[in-house]
Amino acid sequence: MSKGYATRMLSLLHYALAIPSPAIPSFPEDEFGTPPSPEHSPRNATYSTLWSDVGRDFYRTIKIGRGEESREGWIVGADQEVRYELPPSNEEEIGSTSLPQGWRSFHSISDIPSELLNTLSLRTLITAQEQTSAKTLAYDAPTSPGLLEFTITRSVRFTPAVVLERNGGAIQHVYINDSTVPPSFLVLAPTYTPNEPHTLKISYLSLTPVTEEATRQQFTDLFTLLYSRAKEYSCTQIEGWQLPQPLIDAWQQWTRENGGKLISHVREEHLGALAWYGAGTPADVEMVGGQL
């Protein structure tokens, strides 16, 4: 990045991916030379999404095109994080291996029927449409098996041997609540990054709307599941992005009764960003789904 490679890549990527249209400024040949060859450029995208640790200040410097005809390039989204720091406890404490009523675990995303993943993905999109005033949604399906598997693979590469031993050589990351229709769905990714607190990350969460009384029980059961798995995986905090407010309220109630610390803030690293190639401005577009 210090040599400008990231800036160059993010500035030119649009010309290899975006559908040719008047909305895309002309290629800045004076600065970058010959445009990408059409035979190596799909040119079939209306937008691109990117997750990176470069930070929002770097994103702001990237434009599509140059001069007066340039337009905004990468716009940051999905930056609301909630982190629950568990209260101090015996380091040897292990969470309960039992699951709340209605929940069951799966060894891998590949064990989930594709029809169910498609249903959950569509529900995420419909929910977003109901909750936003944006004119256009740029949808990056969070239930893509490849995306979910990548999140898990990336997150557990430093998993301690003792944690693997407790789980027969693997960690159960995927949970479904069959008591709702369609089922509620949860994907967890324990992370053990060196020199950082061990963290249980909510990689994907989709809760089926139920009655008010059942909703309270659902959030209670969900938090119990998260807390027990954090203990089981030797994690000292739980982290999630763009979480529903009722779940955050349940976490706040838990801290009042049991201790710990709840922190909500805007992330400045590992941010999702959107580059919009269609007509209009990125301000009219909302980024939905994607990696957590």
C-alpha positions as CSV (number, residue, x, y, z in Angstrom):
1,M,0.0,0.0,0.0
2,S,2.9,2.3,0.7
3,K,3.8,2.2,-3.0
4,G,0.3,3.1,-4.1
5,Y,-0.7,-0.4,-5.3
6,A,-4.0,-0.5,-3.4
7,T,-4.9,3.0,-4.6
8,R,-4.2,2.0,-8.2
9,M,-6.1,-1.3,-7.9
10,L,-9.2,0.3,-6.3
11,S,-9.2,3.1,-8.9
12,L,-9.0,0.8,-11.9
13,L,-11.1,-2.1,-10.8
14,H,-14.3,-0.4,-11.9
15,Y,-13.2,-0.4,-15.5
16,A,-12.8,-4.1,-15.5
17,L,-16.1,-4.8,-13.8
18,A,-18.7,-2.1,-14.4
19,I,-21.3,-2.3,-17.2
20,P,-20.2,0.3,-19.8
21,S,-22.5,3.4,-19.5
22,P,-22.4,7.2,-19.4
23,A,-22.5,6.9,-15.6
24,I,-18.9,5.7,-15.6
25,P,-16.3,8.4,-16.3
26,S,-13.8,7.8,-19.1
27,F,-10.7,5.8,-18.3
28,P,-7.9,8.1,-17.1
29,E,-5.3,7.1,-19.7
30,D,-3.0,10.1,-19.0
31,E,-2.5,8.6,-15.5
32,F,-2.8,4.9,-15.9
33,G,-2.1,4.2,-19.6
34,T,-4.0,1.7,-21.7
35,P,-7.5,0.6,-20.4
36,P,-8.1,-3.1,-19.4
37,S,-8.5,-5.4,-22.4
38,P,-12.2,-6.3,-23.0
39,E,-11.3,-10.0,-23.3
40,H,-10.1,-10.0,-19.7
41,S,-12.9,-7.8,-18.3
42,P,-16.4,-9.2,-17.6
43,R,-17.9,-5.6,-17.5
44,N,-21.2,-7.0,-16.2
45,A,-21.5,-5.5,-12.7
46,T,-23.8,-2.7,-11.5
47,Y,-21.9,-2.4,-8.2
48,S,-18.9,-3.9,-6.3
49,T,-18.5,-4.6,-2.6
50,L,-15.2,-4.8,-0.7
51,W,-14.2,-5.6,2.8
52,S,-10.9,-4.3,3.9
53,D,-8.9,-3.0,6.9
54,V,-7.7,0.1,5.0
55,G,-10.1,2.4,6.9
56,R,-12.7,5.0,5.8
57,D,-10.1,7.8,5.3
58,F,-8.4,5.7,2.6
59,Y,-11.7,4.9,1.0
60,R,-12.6,8.6,0.7
61,T,-9.5,9.2,-1.5
62,I,-10.5,6.8,-4.2
63,K,-12.6,8.2,-7.0
64,I,-14.0,6.7,-10.2
65,G,-12.3,8.7,-13.0
66,R,-10.4,11.9,-12.7
67,G,-11.1,15.6,-13.0
68,E,-14.5,17.2,-13.3
69,E,-16.2,14.1,-14.5
70,S,-15.0,11.9,-11.6
71,R,-17.6,10.4,-9.2
72,E,-17.4,8.9,-5.7
73,G,-15.8,5.5,-5.6
74,W,-15.9,3.4,-2.5
75,I,-18.6,4.4,0.1
76,V,-18.3,2.8,3.6
77,G,-21.2,0.9,5.1
78,A,-21.9,-1.8,7.7
79,D,-19.9,-0.1,10.4
80,Q,-22.0,-0.4,13.5
81,E,-20.5,-2.8,16.0
82,V,-21.7,-4.1,19.4
83,R,-19.3,-5.9,21.7
84,Y,-20.1,-7.6,24.9
85,E,-17.2,-8.1,27.3
86,L,-18.0,-11.1,29.5
87,P,-17.6,-10.7,33.3
88,P,-14.5,-12.2,34.9
89,S,-14.7,-15.8,35.7
90,N,-12.7,-18.9,36.3
91,E,-10.4,-19.5,33.3
92,E,-11.2,-23.2,33.5
93,E,-15.0,-22.6,33.3
94,I,-16.5,-24.3,30.2
95,G,-20.0,-23.3,29.0
96,S,-22.9,-25.7,28.8
97,T,-22.8,-28.0,25.8
98,S,-26.6,-28.3,25.7
99,L,-28.6,-26.0,23.4
100,P,-31.7,-24.0,24.2
101,Q,-35.0,-25.7,23.2
102,G,-35.6,-25.8,19.5
103,W,-31.9,-25.1,18.5
104,R,-29.6,-27.7,16.9
105,S,-26.1,-27.5,15.6
106,F,-24.5,-28.4,12.3
107,H,-20.9,-29.3,11.6
108,S,-20.6,-27.1,8.5
109,I,-22.5,-24.7,6.2
110,S,-22.4,-27.5,3.6
111,D,-24.7,-29.5,5.8
112,I,-27.5,-26.9,5.5
113,P,-29.9,-27.6,2.6
114,S,-29.4,-25.1,-0.2
115,E,-33.2,-24.4,-0.3
116,L,-33.1,-23.2,3.3
117,L,-30.1,-20.9,2.6
118,N,-32.0,-19.4,-0.3
119,T,-35.0,-18.8,1.8
120,L,-33.0,-17.1,4.5
121,S,-31.1,-15.0,2.0
122,L,-34.4,-13.8,0.4
123,R,-35.8,-13.0,3.8
124,T,-32.8,-10.8,4.6
125,L,-33.4,-8.9,1.4
126,I,-37.1,-8.5,2.0
127,T,-36.5,-7.3,5.6
128,A,-34.0,-4.7,4.4
129,Q,-36.5,-3.5,1.8
130,E,-39.1,-3.0,4.5
131,Q,-36.7,-1.1,6.8
132,T,-35.0,1.3,4.5
133,S,-36.0,4.4,2.6
134,A,-33.2,3.9,0.0
135,K,-34.2,4.0,-3.6
136,T,-31.9,1.0,-4.5
137,L,-30.5,-1.9,-2.5
138,A,-27.1,-3.4,-3.4
139,Y,-27.5,-7.0,-2.2
140,D,-24.5,-9.1,-1.3
141,A,-26.1,-12.4,-0.1
142,P,-24.7,-13.2,3.4
143,T,-25.8,-16.8,3.2
144,S,-23.6,-17.6,0.3
145,P,-21.9,-20.9,1.3
146,G,-18.6,-19.7,-0.1
147,L,-18.8,-16.5,1.9
148,L,-19.8,-18.2,5.1
149,E,-17.1,-20.8,4.8
150,F,-14.5,-18.2,4.1
151,T,-15.4,-16.3,7.2
152,I,-15.0,-19.4,9.3
153,T,-11.8,-20.5,7.7
154,R,-10.3,-17.1,8.2
155,S,-11.4,-16.7,11.8
156,V,-10.3,-20.1,13.2
157,R,-6.8,-20.4,11.8
158,F,-5.3,-19.7,15.2
159,T,-7.7,-22.0,17.2
160,P,-5.9,-23.4,20.3
161,A,-5.4,-27.1,20.4
162,V,-7.3,-27.4,23.7
163,V,-10.4,-25.9,22.1
164,L,-10.3,-28.4,19.2
165,E,-9.8,-31.3,21.6
166,R,-12.9,-30.3,23.5
167,N,-14.9,-30.5,20.2
168,G,-13.4,-33.7,18.7
169,G,-11.1,-31.8,16.3
170,A,-13.7,-29.3,15.1
171,I,-15.9,-26.4,16.3
172,Q,-19.6,-26.4,15.7
173,H,-20.3,-23.0,14.2
174,V,-23.8,-23.3,12.7
175,Y,-27.1,-23.3,14.6
176,I,-30.7,-23.5,13.5
177,N,-33.9,-23.0,15.5
178,D,-36.5,-25.3,14.0
179,S,-39.3,-24.0,16.2
180,T,-39.8,-21.0,13.9
181,V,-41.0,-21.0,10.3
182,P,-38.7,-20.5,8.4
183,P,-36.1,-21.5,11.0
184,S,-33.9,-18.9,12.7
185,F,-30.3,-19.2,11.7
186,L,-27.0,-18.4,13.4
187,V,-23.3,-18.7,12.4
188,L,-20.6,-18.1,14.9
189,A,-16.8,-17.7,14.3
190,P,-14.5,-17.9,17.4
191,T,-11.3,-15.9,16.7
192,Y,-8.0,-16.2,18.4
193,T,-5.9,-13.4,16.8
194,P,-2.5,-13.2,18.5
195,N,-2.2,-10.4,21.1
196,E,-6.0,-9.6,21.0
197,P,-8.9,-10.8,23.2
198,H,-10.4,-14.1,22.1
199,T,-13.7,-13.2,20.5
200,L,-16.8,-15.0,19.5
201,K,-18.0,-13.3,16.4
202,I,-21.6,-13.4,15.1
203,S,-20.9,-14.1,11.4
204,Y,-24.5,-14.3,10.4
205,L,-27.8,-14.0,12.3
206,S,-31.4,-14.3,11.0
207,L,-34.2,-14.4,13.5
208,T,-37.7,-15.3,12.4
209,P,-40.3,-12.8,13.7
210,V,-42.6,-14.3,16.4
211,T,-45.1,-13.0,18.9
212,E,-44.0,-10.4,21.5
213,E,-43.8,-12.9,24.3
214,A,-42.0,-15.5,22.2
215,T,-39.6,-12.8,20.9
216,R,-38.5,-12.1,24.5
217,Q,-37.8,-15.8,25.0
218,Q,-36.1,-16.1,21.7
219,F,-33.6,-13.3,22.6
220,T,-33.1,-14.9,26.0
221,D,-32.4,-18.3,24.4
222,L,-30.1,-16.7,21.8
223,F,-28.0,-14.9,24.4
224,T,-27.8,-18.0,26.5
225,L,-26.5,-19.9,23.4
226,L,-23.9,-17.1,22.7
227,Y,-22.7,-16.9,26.3
228,S,-22.3,-20.6,26.7
229,R,-20.4,-20.9,23.4
230,A,-18.2,-18.0,24.3
231,K,-17.2,-19.9,27.5
232,E,-16.9,-23.2,25.6
233,Y,-14.5,-21.6,23.1
234,S,-12.5,-19.7,25.8
235,C,-13.6,-16.4,24.4
236,T,-13.8,-13.3,26.7
237,Q,-16.1,-11.2,24.4
238,I,-18.9,-11.5,21.9
239,E,-19.0,-9.3,18.9
240,G,-21.6,-8.5,16.2
241,W,-22.4,-6.0,13.5
242,Q,-25.7,-4.4,12.5
243,L,-27.5,-6.3,15.3
244,P,-31.3,-5.8,15.8
245,Q,-32.1,-3.4,18.7
246,P,-34.2,-5.9,20.7
247,L,-31.2,-8.2,20.9
248,I,-29.0,-5.3,22.1
249,D,-31.7,-4.5,24.7
250,A,-31.5,-8.1,25.9
251,W,-27.7,-7.8,26.2
252,Q,-28.1,-4.6,28.3
253,Q,-30.5,-6.3,30.6
254,W,-28.1,-9.2,31.0
255,T,-25.2,-6.8,32.0
256,R,-27.4,-5.2,34.6
257,E,-28.2,-8.6,36.2
258,N,-24.9,-10.4,35.7
259,G,-22.2,-8.0,35.1
260,G,-19.9,-7.5,32.1
261,K,-19.7,-4.5,29.8
262,L,-21.6,-3.7,26.6
263,I,-19.9,-1.4,24.1
264,S,-21.5,0.0,20.9
265,H,-19.5,2.0,18.5
266,V,-18.7,2.8,14.9
267,R,-15.9,0.7,13.5
268,E,-12.9,2.3,11.8
269,E,-11.3,-0.9,10.5
270,H,-12.5,-4.0,8.5
271,L,-15.2,-1.9,6.9
272,G,-17.5,-2.9,4.1
273,A,-17.6,-0.5,1.2
274,L,-19.7,-0.2,-1.9
275,A,-18.8,1.2,-5.4
276,W,-22.0,2.1,-7.4
277,Y,-21.9,2.0,-11.2
278,G,-25.5,2.9,-12.0
279,A,-27.2,6.2,-12.6
280,G,-27.8,8.4,-9.7
281,T,-25.6,8.9,-6.6
282,P,-24.3,6.3,-4.1
283,A,-26.4,8.2,-1.5
284,D,-29.5,6.7,-3.0
285,V,-28.1,3.1,-2.6
286,E,-28.0,1.0,0.6
287,M,-25.6,-1.9,1.0
288,V,-27.4,-5.0,2.3
289,G,-25.9,-8.3,3.5
290,G,-22.3,-9.1,3.0
291,Q,-19.6,-10.5,5.2
292,L,-19.6,-10.0,9.0
